[in-house]
């Protein structure tokens, strides 16, 4: 039996999976503690990524003395 179509079938699968996970997290019998939910994990990972990105940017930040570069270039 053919599926609806390739795009719609994939979208339906993702939507069904997302809904199932939402119900799993919010069901009173199986509810996870607030600090173990997916939203909390995403916020934690984003904060960690942002902090690493800022630290890398500070390490790569180099002060360039543009005046000395212009003087050197003019000498050539």
C-alpha positions in Angstrom: 0.0 0.0 0.0 1.6 3.3 -1.0 2.2 6.0 1.6 0.6 9.4 1.3 3.7 10.9 -0.3 7.3 11.2 0.7 7.1 14.7 2.2 3.8 14.3 4.0 4.8 10.9 5.4 8.0 12.3 7.0 6.2 15.3 8.4 3.5 13.1 9.9 6.2 10.8 11.5 8.0 13.8 13.1 4.7 15.3 14.3 3.6 12.0 15.8 7.0 11.4 17.5 6.9 14.9 18.9 3.4 14.5 20.2 4.3 11.1 21.8 7.3 12.6 23.5 5.3 15.5 24.8 2.6 13.2 26.2 5.4 11.0 27.8 6.8 14.1 29.6 3.5 15.4 30.8 1.7 12.2 31.7 1.0 12.3 35.5 2.1 8.6 35.9 5.3 8.9 34.0 6.1 12.6 34.3 9.7 13.4 34.6 10.9 15.9 37.2 11.1 19.5 35.8 14.9 19.5 35.8 15.1 16.3 33.7 12.8 17.4 30.8 13.9 18.1 27.3 13.4 21.9 27.6 15.8 22.1 30.5 18.4 20.0 28.6 18.1 22.3 25.6 18.6 25.4 27.8 21.6 23.8 29.5 23.2 22.8 26.2 22.6 26.2 24.7 24.1 28.0 27.7 27.2 25.7 27.6 27.6 26.3 23.8 27.2 30.0 24.2 29.8 30.1 27.0 32.3 28.1 25.0 31.7 30.3 22.0 32.4 33.4 24.0 35.6 32.0 25.5 36.8 31.0 22.1 36.1 34.5 20.8 38.1 36.0 23.7 41.0 33.7 23.0 41.0 34.6 19.3 40.7 38.3 19.9 43.9 39.9 19.0 44.7 43.6 19.3 46.0 45.0 16.0 48.0 48.2 16.0 46.7 49.6 12.7 48.9 52.6 12.8 52.1 50.6 12.8 50.7 48.5 9.9 50.0 51.6 7.9 53.5 53.0 8.6 55.1 49.7 7.5 53.0 49.6 4.4 53.9 53.1 3.5 57.6 52.3 3.8 57.3 49.6 1.1 
